[in-house]
């Protein structure tokens, strides 16, 4: 598993936000929080997708 610094994580999140803003989309706070957990290795991307699906489908 790749260990990223807080600085690297912040840069990744800011890049994603900037890309989304170009498309006129604002990143929801919950998405940012889950993204940070994935980047820190606290959860897998698959777990994050399941949490998002559970939140919006159920």
C-alpha positions in Angstrom: 0.0 0.0 0.0 1.3 3.5 -0.9 1.7 5.8 2.0 0.9 9.4 1.2 1.7 12.5 3.2 -1.1 15.0 4.2 0.5 17.4 1.7 0.2 14.9 -1.1 -3.4 14.1 -0.2 -4.4 17.7 -0.1 -2.8 18.3 -3.5 -4.7 15.3 -5.0 -8.0 16.5 -3.5 -7.5 20.0 -4.8 -6.7 18.7 -8.3 -9.9 16.7 -8.3 -11.9 19.6 -7.0 -10.4 21.9 -9.7 -11.3 19.3 -12.4 -14.8 19.0 -11.1 -15.2 22.8 -10.9 -14.3 23.1 -14.6 -17.2 20.8 -15.3 -19.5 22.9 -13.1 -19.7 20.2 -10.4 -19.0 20.8 -6.7 -17.5 17.9 -4.7 -19.7 17.0 -1.8 -18.0 17.0 1.6 -18.8 13.3 2.1 -17.0 12.5 -1.1 -14.0 14.4 0.0 -14.0 12.7 3.3 -14.2 9.2 1.7 -11.5 10.2 -0.8 -9.2 11.1 2.0 -9.8 7.8 3.8 -9.0 5.9 0.6 -5.8 7.9 0.0 -4.8 7.3 3.6 -5.4 3.6 3.2 -8.1 3.5 5.9 -10.6 2.0 3.5 -10.5 0.6 0.0 -11.9 2.2 -3.1 -14.4 -0.6 -3.3 -15.5 0.1 0.3 -15.9 3.8 -0.5 -18.1 3.0 -3.6 -20.3 0.7 -1.4 -20.7 3.4 1.2 -21.7 5.9 -1.5 -24.2 3.5 -3.1 -25.7 2.6 0.3 -26.1 6.3 1.1 -27.9 7.2 -2.1 -29.7 4.0 -3.1 -31.1 3.0 0.3 
